[in-house]
């Protein structure tokens, strides 16, 4: 019996002992310990104590020079870590003498220690109160590129000047070089698989590490000086930052920047938290201003995340910013679902908190997270998506579900088929991934620092997001704030202490957008980033755009407190020309003058004009008498006229009127409805005509007049031709022909097939004459190396029909030949079915059926030109309406395309007698846990609560003078409380925070 009791006591003791350790030793490490015998393990020991950022900034506030501040912060971080780690290092060094510890690294950026040790030492350390966590420092694959082995690209040696690669052109970097900013004087560190530092495009602008670091950097993975790239990934990324074109292709965004090579991954693309942290410490300590990190750990442990985030937090404190790939797991949602789809450290927060993030803001770090788009600014399928959350770590911020989490990425950049440096020779190679997008952003950061060396990481982050080419209206988890634009970023950089923070657009149609023909008042928030109060300053607005007329250009600032944001209501007023085009980017400069009329500061903000751009596309002949799709003498036929909307706002209520001054044409039905056309969409309408028997037809002039809901008129001259030419221009990147690859053209009129190829050389041109109405189908036949083949097909008018590169075998494109074509019709996917609008007494309900096609992600709901909601449901209800006539439209959004819109015009009259509705008070508002409703007489009412997307959240019966509504289960956001009684209905808005 005594033996049994003794055994139970021992078991209970060990159980409690292990339970206590579970709070410190990470679960993954515990499992690994259980599976091993006495072998030593590499671990990361993370301390609870972290330097107080506010205290650190207060101590450093007197240092105005960036370099002096960096040195001060580094010294403070080292002193703090030395003090925090002193006792533990004493234990570790003692055990090292006993042979139980090796490979000790003390980290001052993360206040952690990495060492290789035994499980006994791990257990002993886990008892300490000053240690937050002990995690396994295990190698994980951190390469992000889809095709991690580069594909060789040849160079055209006949060109006198280096050929600028397409991704550099896409972000407008050459225009920045013309202003004199090429990255000169800036030091950027690339943390990757190493760099071929002998490549001619890099060799003359590498960091000089002296005798101590002879290979232009440091190998943090192996802890030596070998920085040579034996994989290709790092060299390719380095070329995107600063390849200068010596070997024939200009691949770098900032060709004159100085490059530091930090080999953080081994030749297999593996690394660990210790190597990443050590690499960042080396770069920060040796003067790098920017870090380019095309790496990331997927399915990372809590210890990895904690250690790397703390490293990124203190890197920011040292004044250093990092461009970090979000990851290539966008197509792997099953294995890496949201909120774990973005890799670490790309999941760390940015230096600047975007206004769209403010509802769920947290701490900051040095990381600008970068996603990928293709050459057409469409998000790459592989690009990792946010949101992410840090609520399960010691940071506990950016909660998700409930909560919006942390929006990732911040920006995006070209990442598909990017040409850069080949690590094997002096030439070039092609790779794809967010790995190629991050160094592009790092290069833009270099250009910004070359213009304004004192610019801070927070300002760089803000400017990158505010100046990015907008792919969507708000910051989102696909493309962040948009695709980086180097020219816009350079033009946005502030000079002086007063900088732009945010703007509110007060416009005539109240959609908070700049539309053609509007008068607009700007409410603007500025920030005084200096440590001194600024008084009695005049702000002056300018804009160098012919469509902008500034009617109020000045506003007075009486007091701008140090390090504070201040607001100017109705600061400036502008008028926009009625003919202004949608998608036009407007650059507004604000200059600040003191009483002596000296300019003391200058800042810039960027806005976009929203409007439809309707253009005639093409004609198709339908229902003609002989059915051949050609308009011929004596025939009656329908002309299907296609119109494109190339703008960024819906074209509403389009009606077309067709006329013709040729006597052989009689127009039987001259007016037809195009209805509404979504942005980057198309629509068609039918017009019936008869051709007389007399005379032949070579071409027929038509005129089409379009009139929209607002009575704006556009007129198009259309020349319908019977036959015309198209041109095939074929190119070969290597100059050795297409090696058997070919395009085969098939024709619906029975004409013999044509075959197009390049037998030798680098280019060939072919011309084909065809009749309008013939359908052409193009088929690709594979050859030896299809990736070197490209082609462009155009009408003789110059209108581009199609361009592309070598592809998989089979039919890849078809179109109806149309000699009147002025722009190729924008193809839409299938629209919703059976769209219907139900107008109630105090609401409008939309219902529809899903399309037959699969792959719908969600549906966009438009009221007039405004996108008011997205939903995955097949219905939507709107309650907050004023009397008026509206167009409601629904557009399905597929994974790879937009569907056509379906819509209906609705006249809405609110059926409420406001004088008979009981007065209702709602408080507090905004609210967190609850709101109270109170009425005068407590009459019977039904309370319905809707979210901002029009979906019913709750329904409550109310028969007293006061009622409390519990909001604890509601997500943060805007809600509408619809209160209905026998006397009528009233709607109140509340905000849950």
Residue pairs with C-beta under 8 A, 6 or more apart in sequence:
20 126
20 127
21 30
21 123
21 126
21 127
22 30
24 126
24 131
24 132
24 133
24 134
25 33
25 122
25 123
25 126
25 134
26 133
26 134
26 135
26 136
26 301
26 302
26 303
28 135
28 136
28 138
28 301
29 41
29 43
29 122
29 134
29 135
29 136
29 303
32 41
32 136
32 138
33 41
33 119
33 122
36 119
38 118
38 119
40 100
40 102
40 116
40 117
40 118
41 116
41 117
41 118
41 119
41 122
41 136
42 103
42 114
42 115
42 116
42 136
42 137
42 138
42 272
42 274
43 114
43 115
43 116
43 117
43 122
43 134
43 135
43 136
43 137
44 112
44 113
44 114
44 134
44 135
44 136
44 137
44 273
44 274
44 303
44 304
44 307
45 88
45 112
45 113
45 114
45 115
45 125
45 131
45 134
46 110
46 111
46 112
46 131
46 132
46 133
46 134
46 135
46 303
46 306
46 307
46 310
47 84
47 85
47 88
47 111
47 112
47 130
47 131
47 132
48 129
48 130
48 131
48 132
49 80
49 84
49 111
49 130
50 111
50 310
51 76
51 77
51 80
51 111
51 314
51 317
53 313
53 317
56 73
56 76
56 317
57 317
59 72
59 76
60 69
60 72
60 73
60 76
61 531
63 69
63 72
66 319
66 453
66 454
67 287
69 319
70 284
70 287
70 318
70 319
70 320
73 314
73 317
73 318
73 319
74 108
74 284
74 285
74 318
77 108
77 109
77 111
77 314
77 317
77 318
78 108
80 108
80 111
81 106
81 107
81 108
81 111
82 106
82 108
84 111
84 130
85 106
85 111
85 113
87 130
88 113
88 125
88 128
88 130
88 131
89 104
89 106
89 113
91 121
91 124
91 125
92 101
92 104
92 113
92 115
92 117
92 121
93 101
93 104
95 101
95 117
95 121
96 102
96 104
100 117
100 118
100 120
100 121
101 115
101 116
101 117
101 118
101 121
102 115
102 116
102 117
103 114
103 115
103 116
104 113
104 114
104 115
105 113
105 114
105 115
105 274
105 278
106 113
107 113
107 114
107 274
107 277
107 278
107 281
107 307
107 311
108 281
109 277
109 280
109 281
109 284
109 310
109 311
109 314
109 315
110 277
110 307
110 308
110 310
110 311
110 314
111 310
112 277
112 307
112 310
114 137
114 273
114 274
114 277
122 134
125 131
125 134
126 134
132 306
132 394
133 302
133 303
133 306
134 303
135 273
135 301
135 302
135 303
135 304
135 306
135 307
136 301
136 303
137 272
137 273
137 274
138 272
139 266
139 270
139 271
139 272
140 270
140 271
140 272
140 297
140 298
140 300
141 268
141 269
141 270
141 298
142 265
142 269
142 270
142 271
142 276
142 295
142 296
142 297
142 343
143 193
143 233
143 265
143 269
143 295
143 435
144 294
144 295
144 296
144 325
144 327
144 328
144 343
144 433
144 434
144 435
145 233
145 294
145 328
145 431
145 432
145 433
145 435
145 436
146 328
146 382
146 432
146 433
147 431
147 432
147 433
148 231
148 232
148 233
148 269
148 431
149 232
150 232
150 236
150 422
150 423
150 429
150 430
150 431
151 429
151 430
151 431
151 787
152 422
152 424
152 427
152 428
152 429
152 430
153 249
153 419
153 422
153 427
153 428
153 429
153 430
153 733
154 427
154 428
154 733
154 734
154 735
155 163
155 247
155 248
155 249
155 427
155 428
156 163
156 248
156 735
157 248
159 248
162 244
162 245
162 246
162 248
162 249
162 250
163 245
163 248
163 249
163 250
164 174
164 245
164 249
164 250
165 249
165 250
165 251
165 418
165 419
165 420
166 375
166 414
166 419
167 240
167 375
167 413
167 414
167 418
167 419
167 436
167 440
168 174
168 250
168 251
168 252
168 253
170 375
170 377
170 414
170 483
171 253
171 413
171 414
171 440
171 444
171 483
171 484
171 485
171 486
172 485
172 486
172 487
172 488
173 253
173 254
173 443
173 444
173 447
173 486
173 487
175 486
175 487
176 182
176 447
176 486
176 487
176 490
177 255
179 451
179 490
181 447
181 450
181 451
181 490
182 254
182 255
182 256
182 257
182 447
182 450
183 242
183 253
183 254
183 255
183 256
183 257
183 443
183 446
183 447
183 449
183 450
184 256
184 257
184 450
185 258
185 449
185 450
185 453
186 254
186 257
186 258
186 289
186 290
186 446
186 449
186 450
186 453
187 207
187 257
187 258
187 260
187 287
187 288
187 289
187 290
188 241
188 242
188 254
188 257
188 258
188 259
188 260
188 288
188 289
188 290
188 291
188 292
188 442
188 445
188 446
189 207
189 217
189 259
189 260
189 261
189 262
189 282
189 283
189 288
189 290
189 291
189 292
190 234
190 237
190 238
190 241
190 259
190 260
190 261
190 262
190 291
190 292
190 293
190 439
190 442
191 220
191 262
191 264
191 276
191 279
191 280
191 283
191 291
191 292
191 293
191 295
192 229
192 233
192 234
192 237
192 238
192 262
192 263
192 264
192 265
192 292
192 293
192 294
192 295
193 229
193 230
193 231
193 232
193 233
193 234
193 263
193 265
193 266
193 267
193 269
194 219
194 226
194 227
194 228
194 229
194 230
194 231
194 234
194 235
194 261
194 263
195 202
195 216
195 217
195 227
195 228
195 229
195 234
195 235
195 238
195 259
195 261
195 263
196 202
196 228
196 229
196 235
196 421
196 423
197 203
197 206
197 215
197 216
197 227
197 228
197 261
199 235
199 239
199 243
199 247
199 421
199 422
199 423
199 426
200 246
200 247
200 426
201 239
201 243
201 244
201 245
201 246
201 247
201 251
201 252
201 421
201 426
202 238
202 239
202 242
202 243
202 244
202 259
202 421
203 246
204 244
204 246
205 242
205 244
205 255
205 256
205 257
205 258
205 259
206 216
206 258
206 259
206 260
206 261
207 216
207 217
207 258
207 259
207 260
207 261
207 286
208 216
209 215
209 216
209 217
209 218
209 260
209 286
213 225
214 225
215 225
215 226
215 227
215 228
215 261
216 227
216 259
216 260
216 261
217 227
217 260
217 261
217 262
217 263
217 282
218 225
218 227
218 262
218 263
218 279
218 282
219 225
219 226
219 227
219 262
219 263
220 262
220 263
220 264
220 275
220 276
220 278
220 279
220 282
221 263
221 264
221 265
221 266
221 271
221 275
221 279
222 263
222 266
223 278
226 263
227 261
227 262
227 263
228 263
229 235
229 263
229 423
230 267
230 423
231 265
231 267
231 268
231 269
231 423
232 422
232 423
232 424
232 429
232 431
233 265
233 269
233 294
233 431
233 435
234 261
234 263
234 265
234 423
235 420
235 421
235 422
235 423
236 418
236 420
236 421
236 422
236 423
236 429
236 431
236 435
236 436
237 292
237 294
237 420
237 435
237 436
237 438
237 439
238 259
238 261
238 420
238 421
238 439
239 251
239 252
239 420
239 421
239 428
240 251
240 252
240 253
240 418
240 420
240 436
240 439
240 440
240 443
241 252
241 253
241 254
241 257
241 259
241 292
241 439
241 442
241 443
241 446
242 252
242 253
242 254
242 255
242 256
242 257
242 259
242 443
242 446
243 249
243 250
243 251
243 252
243 255
243 420
243 421
244 250
244 252
244 255
244 256
245 251
245 252
245 255
247 426
247 427
247 428
248 428
249 419
249 428
251 419
251 420
251 421
251 428
252 443
253 439
253 440
253 442
253 443
253 444
253 446
253 447
253 486
254 443
254 444
254 446
254 447
254 450
257 443
257 446
257 450
260 283
260 286
260 288
262 279
262 282
262 283
263 279
264 271
264 275
264 276
264 278
264 279
264 295
265 271
265 275
265 295
271 295
271 297
273 297
273 303
273 304
273 307
273 308
276 293
276 295
276 308
276 311
276 345
277 307
277 308
277 311
280 291
280 311
280 312
280 315
280 322
281 311
283 291
283 320
284 315
284 318
284 320
288 320
289 319
289 320
289 321
289 449
290 320
290 321
290 322
290 323
290 442
290 445
290 446
290 449
291 315
291 320
291 321
291 322
291 323
291 324
291 366
291 442
292 322
292 323
292 438
292 439
292 442
293 322
293 323
293 324
293 325
293 345
293 346
293 438
294 325
294 433
294 434
294 435
294 436
294 438
294 439
295 324
295 325
295 435
296 324
296 325
296 326
296 327
296 342
296 343
296 344
296 345
296 346
297 304
297 308
297 343
297 344
298 327
298 329
298 336
298 343
299 336
299 340
300 308
300 343
300 344
302 392
302 393
304 344
305 344
305 347
305 390
305 393
306 393
306 394
306 395
308 344
308 345
308 348
309 344
309 345
309 348
309 365
309 390
309 393
309 395
311 345
312 322
312 345
312 348
312 365
312 366
312 367
313 348
313 363
313 364
313 365
313 366
315 322
315 365
315 366
316 351
316 364
316 365
316 366
316 457
319 456
319 457
320 366
320 457
321 351
321 366
321 368
321 445
321 457
321 460
321 461
322 345
322 366
322 367
322 368
323 368
323 370
323 438
323 439
323 441
323 442
323 445
324 345
324 346
324 348
324 367
324 368
324 369
324 370
324 438
325 343
325 346
325 370
325 433
325 434
325 435
325 437
325 438
326 342
326 343
326 346
326 347
326 369
326 370
326 371
326 383
326 384
326 386
326 408
326 409
326 434
327 336
327 341
327 342
327 343
327 346
327 383
327 384
327 434
328 372
328 382
328 383
328 384
328 433
328 434
328 435
329 335
329 336
329 341
329 342
329 343
329 382
329 384
330 341
330 380
330 381
330 382
330 383
330 384
330 385
331 381
331 382
332 341
333 341
336 384
338 385
338 386
338 387
338 388
338 477
339 386
339 387
339 388
339 389
339 400
339 401
339 405
340 388
341 384
341 385
341 386
341 388
342 369
342 384
342 385
342 386
342 388
342 408
342 409
343 384
345 367
346 367
346 369
346 370
346 384
346 408
346 409
347 369
347 386
347 388
347 406
347 408
348 365
348 366
348 367
348 369
349 362
349 363
349 364
349 365
349 367
349 390
349 397
349 398
349 406
350 364
350 365
350 367
350 368
350 369
350 410
350 461
350 465
351 364
351 365
351 366
351 367
351 368
351 456
351 457
351 458
351 460
351 461
352 364
352 458
352 459
352 461
352 462
352 465
353 361
353 364
354 407
354 410
354 465
354 475
354 481
355 502
356 407
356 474
356 475
357 404
357 406
357 407
357 475
359 404
359 972
359 973
359 993
360 398
360 399
360 403
360 404
360 405
360 406
360 972
362 390
362 395
362 397
362 398
362 406
363 395
363 397
364 458
366 457
368 410
368 411
368 441
368 445
368 460
368 461
368 464
369 386
369 408
369 409
369 410
369 411
369 480
370 409
370 410
370 411
370 412
370 413
370 434
370 437
370 438
370 440
370 441
371 379
371 380
371 383
371 384
371 385
371 408
371 409
371 411
371 412
371 413
371 415
371 434
371 437
371 478
371 479
371 480
372 379
372 380
372 382
372 383
372 412
372 413
372 414
372 415
372 416
372 433
372 434
372 436
372 437
373 379
373 380
373 383
373 412
373 413
373 414
373 415
373 416
373 437
373 471
373 479
373 483
374 380
374 414
374 415
374 416
375 414
375 416
375 417
377 469
377 471
377 483
379 412
379 471
379 478
379 479
380 415
380 416
380 434
381 895
381 896
382 432
382 433
382 434
383 409
383 412
383 415
383 434
383 437
383 478
384 408
384 409
384 434
385 408
385 477
385 478
386 405
386 406
386 407
386 408
386 409
386 477
387 398
387 400
387 404
387 405
387 406
387 407
387 408
387 477
388 398
388 400
388 405
388 406
388 408
389 398
389 399
389 400
389 403
389 405
389 406
390 396
390 397
390 398
390 406
391 397
391 398
391 399
391 400
391 403
398 405
398 406
399 405
400 406
402 971
402 972
403 971
403 972
404 972
407 475
407 476
407 477
407 480
408 477
408 480
409 477
409 479
409 480
410 461
410 464
410 465
410 475
410 480
410 481
411 441
411 464
411 465
411 468
411 479
411 480
411 481
411 482
411 483
411 484
412 437
412 471
412 479
412 480
412 482
412 483
412 484
413 436
413 437
413 438
413 440
413 441
413 483
413 484
414 436
414 437
414 440
414 483
415 432
415 433
415 434
415 435
415 436
415 437
415 440
416 432
416 436
417 430
417 432
418 430
418 431
418 432
418 436
419 428
419 429
419 430
420 428
420 429
420 431
420 436
421 427
421 428
421 429
422 428
422 429
423 429
430 787
440 484
441 464
441 484
443 486
444 464
444 484
444 486
444 489
445 460
445 464
447 486
447 489
447 490
448 455
448 460
448 463
448 489
448 490
448 493
449 455
449 460
451 490
451 493
452 493
452 494
452 495
455 463
455 493
456 529
459 493
459 494
459 499
459 529
463 489
463 492
463 493
463 494
464 481
464 484
464 489
465 475
465 480
465 481
465 482
466 481
466 492
466 500
466 605
466 606
467 484
467 485
467 488
467 489
467 491
467 492
467 606
468 480
468 481
468 482
468 483
468 484
468 485
468 488
469 482
469 483
469 484
469 485
469 488
469 585
470 481
470 482
470 608
471 478
471 479
471 482
471 483
472 478
472 479
472 482
473 867
475 481
488 585
488 587
488 606
491 587
491 604
492 587
492 604
492 605
492 606
493 604
494 500
494 601
494 602
494 603
494 604
495 601
495 602
495 603
496 592
496 600
496 601
496 602
496 603
497 528
497 529
497 530
497 532
497 534
497 600
497 601
498 526
498 527
498 528
498 529
498 534
498 537
498 539
498 557
498 560
498 592
498 600
498 601
498 603
499 526
499 527
499 529
499 601
499 603
500 524
500 525
500 526
500 527
500 590
500 603
500 604
500 605
501 524
501 525
501 526
501 527
501 565
502 524
502 525
503 522
503 523
503 524
503 525
503 605
503 607
504 512
504 522
504 523
504 524
505 512
505 513
505 514
505 520
505 522
505 607
506 512
506 520
506 521
506 522
506 523
506 570
507 513
507 514
507 515
507 518
507 519
507 520
507 521
508 518
508 519
508 520
509 515
509 518
511 610
511 864
511 865
511 866
513 610
513 649
514 520
514 576
514 586
514 607
514 608
514 609
514 610
515 576
515 609
515 610
515 611
515 649
515 865
516 547
516 576
516 577
516 578
516 579
516 580
516 581
516 582
516 609
516 611
517 576
517 577
517 578
517 580
518 575
518 576
519 551
519 573
519 574
519 575
519 576
520 573
520 574
520 575
520 576
521 552
521 570
521 572
521 573
522 541
522 570
522 571
522 572
522 573
522 574
523 567
523 568
523 569
523 570
523 571
524 567
524 568
524 571
524 572
524 590
524 605
525 565
525 566
525 567
525 568
526 539
526 557
526 560
526 565
526 566
526 567
526 568
526 590
526 603
527 564
527 565
527 566
528 534
528 560
528 561
528 562
528 563
528 564
528 566
529 563
530 562
530 563
531 562
531 563
532 562
533 559
533 560
533 561
533 562
534 557
534 559
534 560
534 600
535 557
535 558
535 559
535 560
536 556
536 557
536 558
536 594
536 595
537 556
537 557
537 560
537 592
537 593
537 594
537 600
538 554
538 555
538 556
538 557
538 592
538 593
539 554
539 555
539 556
539 557
539 568
539 571
539 590
539 591
539 592
540 553
540 554
540 590
540 591
540 592
540 593
541 550
541 553
541 554
541 555
541 571
541 572
541 574
541 588
541 589
541 590
542 550
542 553
542 588
542 589
542 591
543 550
543 574
543 586
543 587
543 588
543 589
544 587
545 584
545 586
545 587
546 577
547 576
547 577
547 579
547 580
547 581
547 584
547 609
548 574
548 575
548 576
548 577
548 586
549 574
549 575
549 576
549 577
550 572
550 573
550 574
551 573
551 574
551 575
552 570
552 572
552 573
553 572
554 572
555 568
555 570
555 571
555 572
557 566
557 568
557 592
559 566
560 566
576 609
578 712
580 609
580 611
581 609
581 611
581 613
581 647
582 609
582 610
582 611
582 612
582 613
582 647
582 648
582 649
582 679
583 608
583 609
583 613
583 646
583 647
583 648
584 608
584 609
585 606
585 607
585 608
585 609
586 606
586 607
586 608
586 609
587 604
587 606
588 604
588 605
588 606
588 607
589 602
589 603
589 604
590 602
590 603
590 604
590 605
591 599
591 601
591 602
592 599
592 600
592 601
592 602
592 603
593 599
593 600
594 600
608 648
610 647
610 648
610 649
610 865
611 647
611 648
611 649
612 645
612 647
612 649
612 650
612 651
612 652
612 677
612 679
612 708
612 865
613 645
613 646
613 647
614 643
614 644
614 645
614 646
614 647
614 651
614 654
614 677
614 706
614 708
614 714
615 643
615 644
615 646
615 716
615 822
615 823
616 641
616 642
616 643
616 644
616 704
616 716
616 718
616 822
616 823
617 642
617 643
617 644
617 682
617 821
617 822
617 823
617 824
617 825
617 826
618 642
618 816
618 818
618 820
618 821
618 822
618 823
618 824
618 825
619 639
619 640
619 641
619 642
619 718
619 720
619 772
619 818
619 820
620 629
620 639
620 640
620 642
620 773
620 816
620 818
621 629
621 630
621 631
621 637
621 638
621 639
621 640
621 772
621 773
622 629
622 637
622 638
622 639
622 640
622 686
623 636
623 637
623 638
624 630
624 631
624 632
624 635
624 636
624 637
624 638
625 634
625 635
625 636
625 637
626 632
626 635
628 749
628 773
629 772
629 773
629 774
629 775
629 816
630 722
630 771
630 772
630 773
631 637
631 639
631 689
631 691
631 697
631 700
631 720
631 722
631 772
631 773
632 691
632 697
633 664
633 691
633 692
633 693
633 694
633 695
633 696
633 697
634 691
634 692
634 693
635 690
635 691
636 668
636 688
636 689
636 690
636 691
637 688
637 689
637 690
637 691
638 686
638 687
638 688
638 689
639 658
639 686
639 687
639 688
639 689
639 702
640 684
640 685
640 686
641 656
641 658
641 672
641 684
641 685
641 686
641 687
641 704
641 718
642 682
642 683
642 684
642 825
643 654
643 656
643 674
643 677
643 682
643 683
643 684
643 685
643 706
644 677
644 681
644 682
644 823
644 825
644 826
645 651
645 677
645 678
645 679
645 680
645 681
645 682
645 683
645 826
646 680
646 823
646 826
647 679
648 679
649 679
649 865
650 676
650 677
650 678
650 679
650 862
650 864
650 865
650 887
650 889
650 901
651 674
651 676
651 677
651 708
652 676
652 708
652 709
652 710
652 864
652 865
652 887
653 675
653 676
653 708
653 709
653 887
653 905
654 673
654 674
654 675
654 676
654 677
654 683
654 706
654 707
654 708
655 671
655 672
655 673
655 674
655 706
655 707
655 708
656 671
656 672
656 673
656 674
656 685
656 687
656 704
656 705
656 706
657 670
657 671
657 704
657 705
657 707
658 667
658 670
658 671
658 672
658 687
658 702
658 703
658 704
659 667
659 670
659 702
659 703
659 705
660 667
660 689
660 700
660 701
660 702
660 703
661 701
661 703
662 700
662 701
663 692
664 691
664 692
664 694
664 695
664 697
664 700
665 689
665 690
665 691
665 692
665 700
665 702
666 689
666 690
666 692
667 687
667 688
667 689
668 688
668 689
668 690
669 686
669 687
669 688
670 687
672 685
672 686
672 687
673 685
674 683
674 684
674 685
674 706
675 683
675 903
676 683
676 887
676 889
676 901
676 903
677 683
677 901
678 828
678 862
678 889
678 891
678 898
678 900
678 901
680 826
680 898
681 826
681 828
681 891
681 898
681 900
681 901
682 825
682 826
682 827
682 828
682 900
683 900
691 697
697 722
698 721
698 722
699 719
699 720
699 721
699 722
699 819
700 719
700 720
701 717
701 718
701 719
701 720
702 717
702 718
702 719
702 720
703 715
703 716
703 717
703 718
704 715
704 716
704 718
705 713
705 714
705 715
705 716
706 713
706 714
706 715
706 716
707 713
709 887
716 822
718 820
718 822
719 819
719 820
720 772
720 819
720 820
721 772
721 819
721 820
722 771
722 772
722 819
723 769
723 770
723 771
723 772
723 819
724 769
724 770
724 772
724 795
724 796
724 797
724 819
725 767
725 768
725 769
725 795
725 796
726 767
726 768
726 770
726 793
726 794
726 795
726 796
726 801
726 817
727 765
727 766
727 767
727 793
727 794
727 795
727 796
728 743
728 756
728 765
728 766
728 767
728 768
728 791
728 792
728 793
729 763
729 764
729 765
729 791
729 792
729 793
729 794
730 738
730 743
730 756
730 757
730 758
730 763
730 764
730 765
730 766
730 789
730 790
730 791
731 758
731 762
731 763
731 789
731 790
731 791
732 738
732 758
732 761
732 762
732 763
732 788
732 789
732 790
733 762
733 787
733 788
733 789
733 790
734 762
734 785
734 788
735 761
735 762
736 760
737 757
737 758
737 759
737 760
737 761
738 757
738 758
738 759
738 783
738 788
738 789
739 783
739 784
739 785
740 757
740 781
740 782
740 783
740 784
741 757
741 780
741 781
741 782
741 783
741 784
741 786
741 789
741 806
742 755
742 756
742 757
742 780
742 781
742 783
743 755
743 756
743 757
743 778
743 779
743 780
743 781
743 791
744 753
744 754
744 755
744 756
744 778
744 779
744 780
744 781
745 753
745 754
745 755
745 756
745 768
745 776
745 777
745 778
745 779
746 753
746 776
746 777
746 778
746 779
747 753
747 770
747 774
747 775
747 776
748 774
748 775
748 776
748 777
749 771
749 774
751 770
751 774
754 766
754 768
756 764
756 766
756 791
757 764
757 783
758 764
758 789
770 776
770 817
771 817
772 817
772 818
772 819
772 820
773 816
773 817
773 818
774 816
774 817
775 814
775 815
775 816
775 817
776 814
776 815
776 816
776 817
777 811
777 813
777 814
778 802
778 811
778 812
778 813
778 814
779 810
779 811
779 812
780 786
780 806
780 807
780 808
780 809
780 810
780 811
780 812
781 809
782 806
782 808
782 809
783 789
783 806
785 806
786 805
786 806
786 807
787 805
787 806
788 806
789 805
789 806
790 803
790 804
790 805
790 806
791 803
791 804
791 805
792 800
792 802
792 803
793 800
793 801
793 802
793 803
794 800
794 801
795 801
795 819
795 821
797 821
797 822
799 821
799 822
799 823
799 824
800 824
801 815
801 821
801 824
802 813
802 815
802 824
804 812
804 813
815 824
827 897
828 897
828 898
828 899
828 900
829 851
829 853
829 892
829 894
829 897
829 898
829 899
829 900
830 851
830 852
830 853
830 892
830 899
830 900
831 851
831 891
831 892
831 899
831 900
831 901
831 902
832 848
832 849
832 850
832 851
832 859
832 890
832 892
832 899
832 902
833 848
833 849
833 850
833 851
833 852
834 847
834 848
834 849
835 846
835 847
835 848
835 890
835 902
835 903
835 904
836 846
836 847
836 848
836 904
837 844
837 845
837 846
837 847
837 888
837 904
837 906
838 844
838 845
838 846
838 847
839 845
839 906
839 907
839 908
841 911
841 912
841 985
842 879
842 910
842 911
842 912
842 978
842 980
842 985
842 987
843 877
843 878
843 879
843 881
844 877
844 878
844 881
844 886
844 888
844 906
844 908
845 875
845 876
845 877
845 878
846 861
846 875
846 876
846 877
846 878
846 888
846 890
847 874
847 875
848 859
848 874
848 875
848 890
848 902
849 874
850 856
850 874
850 892
851 892
851 899
853 894
853 899
855 894
855 895
855 896
856 892
856 893
856 894
856 899
857 872
857 893
857 894
857 895
858 870
858 871
858 872
858 892
858 893
859 870
859 871
859 872
859 873
859 874
859 876
859 890
859 891
859 892
859 893
860 867
860 869
860 870
860 890
860 891
860 892
860 893
861 867
861 868
861 869
861 870
861 871
861 876
861 888
861 889
861 890
861 950
862 868
862 887
862 888
862 889
862 890
862 891
862 901
862 903
863 878
863 886
863 887
863 888
864 886
864 887
868 878
869 876
869 948
869 949
869 950
870 893
870 949
871 949
871 951
873 951
876 890
876 949
876 950
876 951
877 946
877 950
877 951
877 952
878 950
879 946
879 950
879 976
879 978
879 987
880 976
880 987
880 989
881 908
881 910
882 910
883 908
883 909
883 910
884 907
884 908
885 905
885 906
885 907
885 908
886 905
886 906
886 908
887 903
887 904
887 905
887 906
888 903
888 904
888 906
889 901
889 902
889 903
890 901
890 902
890 903
891 898
891 899
891 900
891 901
891 902
892 898
892 899
893 899
912 984
912 985
912 986
913 983
913 984
914 984
914 986
916 983
916 984
917 981
917 983
917 984
917 985
917 986
918 935
918 936
918 937
918 939
918 941
918 981
918 983
919 935
919 936
920 933
920 934
920 935
920 979
920 986
920 988
921 933
921 934
921 935
922 931
922 932
922 933
922 977
922 988
922 990
923 931
923 932
923 934
924 931
924 932
925 931
925 990
925 991
926 990
926 991
926 992
926 993
927 967
927 990
927 991
927 992
927 993
928 967
928 992
928 993
929 966
929 967
929 968
930 964
930 965
930 966
930 967
930 968
931 964
931 965
931 967
931 990
932 962
932 963
932 964
932 965
933 943
933 958
933 962
933 963
933 964
933 965
933 977
933 979
934 961
934 962
934 963
935 941
935 961
935 962
936 961
937 961
938 959
938 960
938 961
938 962
939 959
939 981
939 982
939 983
940 957
940 958
940 959
940 981
940 982
941 957
941 958
941 959
941 979
941 980
941 981
942 955
942 956
942 957
942 958
942 979
942 980
942 981
943 954
943 955
943 956
943 957
943 958
943 963
943 965
943 977
943 978
943 979
943 980
944 952
944 954
944 955
944 977
944 978
944 980
945 952
945 953
945 954
945 955
945 956
945 965
945 975
945 976
945 977
945 978
946 952
946 953
946 975
946 976
946 978
947 953
947 973
947 974
947 975
947 976
948 973
948 974
948 975
948 976
953 970
953 975
954 965
956 963
956 965
958 979
965 977
967 992
970 992
971 992
972 992
972 993
973 991
973 992
974 989
974 990
974 991
974 992
975 989
975 990
975 991
975 992
976 987
976 988
976 989
976 990
977 987
977 988
977 989
977 990
978 985
978 986
978 987
979 985
979 986
979 987
979 988
